[in-house]
Amino acid sequence: MNRAELADFLRRSRARLEPSAVGLAAGARRRTPGLRREEVAQLAGMSVDYYTRLEQSRGPRPSRQMLTALARGLHLTDDERDHLFHLTGEEPPRREAASTHVRPGLLLILDRLDDTPGQVMTDCGEVLAQNAMSRALVGDALSRPPRERNLIRRFFLDPAARALLPPEDLPEHARSHVASLRAVAAARPDDPEPAALVAELRASSEEFARLWEEHAVSLRHRATKRFQHPVVGLLELDCEVLLSHEHHQLLIIHTARHATESHDRLQLLRVIGTQDMTPTAP
């Protein structure tokens, strides 16, 4: 526990919070900006002496319940609340469930990748946005019904979803999907979305159920993937994964190494990308 840093953070957080922001009257003229110590203690439901000792770097280590009360009383943002927990050596509370709202700035980046396939998806596998090159490479996921926009569900339940992958690569893709979903489900035990997806796939896919029992855990990382495209042929692409922790979203970008057949084929795909490349079911 870093008592000095904790004390400084509490003092500065208190100083920048106006009484009106927490429903208190300004009252008599204040000698210093922000709230008084007794006001913070009242808002957090603790004694003035206890809070004072925290600000003076001589208090005991606060409990998680006390830290939550302090964060609420001081109107801390999620990032500030996490920092408060870290200063005391505690793991911050889990964030909210995955959001399906993609930030405008992220969409702008996606649209500017005019020669590189890119898409935004939740950590549970639901595709939220694609650029033109991604649609040309793997099809338009957003044109499908909502339940068919999840890559993990489609991989295990829809044979057509595997048509763009070389058969010898399918076992590794399956293990990666299961290991990633297990990590997400464990990280968000109170979120019904990953739990429901796991339950559905265990009941509907023997392959998923078998791999689930292996208890492999791995988040999505940089990798090299191969795509058997129906028009331009085999593409070997480097997959970069950028994670937005706040929204539990992934920006996935596929690039081809220069001076390779895959690079030439990706450029060809860019030219003919306006055509419908969605594979049909066998």
N, C-alpha and C positions, 0 to 999 in steps of 0.2 A: 504494500500500500504506500503510495507516494503522498504523504501528508501535506508537504509544502505545496505541491502542485494542486492537490485537492482544495486546500484552503484558498489559494489564489483564484482558482476557477470559480469557487462558490462566491467569493467576494465580487469578482467581476460580473458574474451572472446576476447577482443581487443588485449591483449598481446600475445596470442597464435596464432594469425592469421598472417601469413606471407604475405607481399605485393604481391608476385608472385601468391599466391593462389586466389587473387581477381583481377588479371590482372593489377596490378600496378608495376611500375619499382621500384627497390630497392632504386635507387637514392643515395644521399650522405649517408655516414655512420650514422647509427641511434644510439642514446644514449641508447635507451631502445628497447626491443624486440617487435615485433608485429606492428600493425598499429598505426598511429597517430590519435588523436581525430578528426582532420579536415578531415582525410581520411574516417573514419567511418561515419561522418556526411554527406560527399559527397555521399557515397555509399547508405546511408539510405534516402537521399533527405531531410535533415533537416539542420537547421542552426548550426554552430559550437557552438554558445553560448548555444543553447537549449541542445545539447548533453553534453556539458561540465557541465551544471548544473545537469543533470541526474547522471553523474559520481561523482559529488560532493555532492550528497544526498540533493539537494535543488531544484530540478526541479519539475514541476507540474506532475500530473498523465498523462502518455502518453495515447493517444487514441489507439483503437484496430488497426487502420490503421498504426499508428506510430510504434506500437509493431511489426506488420508484416514486416514493412520496416526494422526495426532494426534486426529482426531475419534473414531476407534475406541478409542484408548488412554484418552481422557478420558470415554468413554461419553456422548458428546453426542447429544442428540435430533436429528431431521432438521432442525428449525428452527435449532438451535444450530450444526449442521454447516454449513448454508447460510450462516449469519452468519459463521462462521470463514472460509469461502471468500470472501465479500464483503469482509471486512476486508483481504484480500490482493489484491483486485482480480481475483479469479478467478470464473468462472461456476460455481455449485454443480453437483454431479452431478445427473443426471436422477432424478426420483422414480420410484417403482414404478409398475407398470401400474395402470390404472383399477380401482377397487374397485366391487363391486356391492352393498356394504353401505351403506345409507343411515343416517346418524346419527339417533338417536331425536329429537333436538331439531329436526332438519330436517323429520322427519315430523310433528311436533307443529305446526310452522308451517304446513305444507301442509294439515293437517286443519282449521286455524282459518280458512283462506281459503274461507269457505263461500259467498261470492258472486263469487269470482274463479277462473277455471280456472288450475290450477297443476300442474306435474309435475316430477319429478326424472329426469334422464337422464344417461348418461355422455357424455363429449365425442365419443364415436364414434357416438352416436345411439340407444343402447339405453335404452328406458324402464324405470325402476326403481320409480317410484311415481307415483300420480295421486290427486288429490282428486276428489270427486263431480262438481264442475263441469267438470273436464277430461274425465272419462269422458262427460259429457253433450255436450260440444263435439266431441270427436274419436273417441269410442268407447273401450272398455276394452282397452287394449293388453296388460295383464297376463293377460287371459283367452285370449290367443292363444298358440300354441306358441312356445317360446323364440326360434326363428329369425325369427319374424314380429314380434318386439317392437322391432326396430331400425328407426327411422324412415327412415334413409337407404336401407337395403336395400329396404324396402317401397316407398318413393317410386319407385325405379328398376325394381323387378321386379314390383310388384303394382299393376295399373291401378286397383283399388279404393281404393288409398291416396290417389289424386289426386282422388277424388270430392268431397271437401270443399273443394277449392281452385278458384277461378275459372280457367277455361282460359287466359286471358290472363296470369295470374300464374305459371303453371307454369315458364316458362323461367327466371325470376328465382329461384324456389325451387330449381331444379336447379343453377344456378350457385352458389348459396349453399351447398348441401349439399356439392358437390364441393370448393369452396374451403376450407370448414371441415375436411373430412376430410383434405385435403392438408396443412393446417397441423398437424393432430394427428399424422398419420403422420410428418411431418418432426421434430416435437418429441419423438416417442417411437420412434426407429428400432429399438430393441431389443425393443419390445413387439409380439408376434405378432398381436394383435387388429386394430389398424388396418391392418396390412400385409395380413392375410388378407382383410379386407373390401374393400380396394382391388383386390386381385387378382381376387376373385370378381366385383365389379361391372364391372371392365374386360373380363372375359371374357363377361359375361352381358348387358351393356347397351351398345348402340352409343352411346346418348346420353351415358352416363357416360364412356365411353372417349374420345369426342370432346371433352367438356369437360375431361377430365383433361389432355389434351394442351395446353390453353391455359395451364396452370400458374398459374391464379389462386389466391391464398392470402388467406384472411380468416377470422378467428375469429368466433364468433357474438356479435353485439352487439344493442343495442336496435334495434327495427325496428317498422314498422306492417305487420300482416298482415291478409289478408281470408280469411274462411271462408264458403263457401256451404253453410249448414246445411240439411238436408232438411226441417226443420220450421219453424224461426224465420226462415229467410231469410239474407240477406247480413249478415255481421258484420265490421266494420272495427275491429280491436283492436290496442292498443299492446302489444308484446311486450318484457318486461323480462327480462334474462338475468343471473342472479347465479351467479358461478363459485366453486366450492370447489376451490382448487388442490391441496389435500392428497389428495383422492380423485378428481380429474379428473371432477367431477360438476357439472351445471348445474341450477339451480332456475329454471324458466321460468314466468313469470306473464303472463297475458293480461288486460288491462283495457280497458274502454270509456270514452271521454270522456263526461262528463255532458252531459245535454241533447242527446243524439244518438239517432238511430234504433238504432244499435248498442247503446247503453246500455239502451234499452227492450227490445230483443230479448234481450240478455244476461240481464236480469231475468226475462223470460219463460222463458228456458232454465232458469233456476234453479228455477222453479216446476214445469216438466215434466221436470226432469232425471233423475227416477227411471226414466223410460222408456228403452228401448233405442234409442239414436241411431246405432248403428253402421251406416254405409252399406253396401249390398250391392253386389257387383260388377255392372257393366253386363252 
